[in-house]
Amino acid sequence: MWANAARRLSYALLVILLVTIGVQALMAMAPGSVAEVILGEAATPDAVAAMNAQLGYDRPFIVQYLDWLFSALQGDLGVSPITHIPVMDAIMQRLPVTIELAVLALSIALIVAVPLAVLSATFPNRPLDRGINGVTSAFLSIPAFVAGPVLVYLFAVTMKSLPALGWTPITDDVGENLRGAILPALAVALTEIAAFHRVLRADLIGTLREDYVSAARAKGMSRSYVMFRHAFRPSSFSLLTISGLSLARLIGGTIIVESLFVLPGIGQLISTSIIQRDVVTVQGVVAFIAIGFVVINMVVDLGYGIIDPRVRRAPVSKKSSTTANTPGKAVSA
């Protein structure tokens, strides 16, 4: 177990290194520099060069990266040259908004997708199943940047039931906070609803064809009892996996939605930092998101053992399994 954990941790560290190196390389290849943003359009080339030297951007690429990496390993993600705010403080200020949006979107997706998948698996290839598949296919084909304006038009402009823009902190007013978060969360959740429905439907249909499920039905157990007692739990492994991955992806992938609905989250922070060529902030946010993605993946692995304790058992060796299952042979102590 410890060897497996160490291997996964080494892979995670390698991913974080490659991601942060890639981000710095892409920002270095982009036109313009943070010095030009600070000094303005009227700055002379000499002034820009002097500012770059002052900020340390005239050093070789690898020196800049190693300097950032050494500080990051000590918990210091740097200070933004634009806002002069430590990157970690900026992330912590905006993280609650992004986490709330991601968790709310994931909750909406699960609340809608699970009943739809159960209905589809209960009546496979029936008109109800085909209708649900058609609706989820439509959800899957609508990206968030298209769903957002459509939802704003329906609920904010036409029905005037929800605000189109703005954000109220949950500590100020819970009701207003949820009213401002529901539209962006729903825009993000539509694609997740389709993905969750398809995965869980396929797993449920496969499980319902197992022999032990047929035996339960033969004993006279009700359809709902068989579904939720015998079929749902073993069919939820894939759903658990993609739910964890979706949460990690949503935390780092709400840039468009946060910009569209003017939400003060991490997505808007990284979007603004890219425009301003703020390499320090972009690199710090990306590293933070990558670490979060790795942690959530590990939590998903632990969740397997909670759903099915058999996952925690040590696997039986091939030789022992073969000997134990060979007819006519006794297994010596």
Buried (B, 14 or more C-beta within 10 A) or exposed (E): EEEEEEEBEEEBEEBBBEBBBEBBEEBBEEEEBBBBBBBEEEBEEEBBBBBBEEBEBEEEEEEBBEEBBEBBEEEBBBBBBBBEEBBBEBBEBBBBBBBBBBBBBBEBBBEBBBEBBBBBBBEEEEEBBEEBBEBBEEBBEBEBEEBBEEBBEEBBEEEEEBBBEEBBBBEEEEEBBBBBBBBBBBBBBBBBBBBBBBBBBBBBBEBBEEEEBEEBBEEEBEEEEBBEEBBBEBBBBEBBBBBBBBBBBBBBBBBBBBBBBEBBBBBBBBBBBBEBBBBBBBBBBBBBBBBBBBEBBBEBBEBBEEBBEEEEEEEEEEEEEEEEEEEEEEEEE
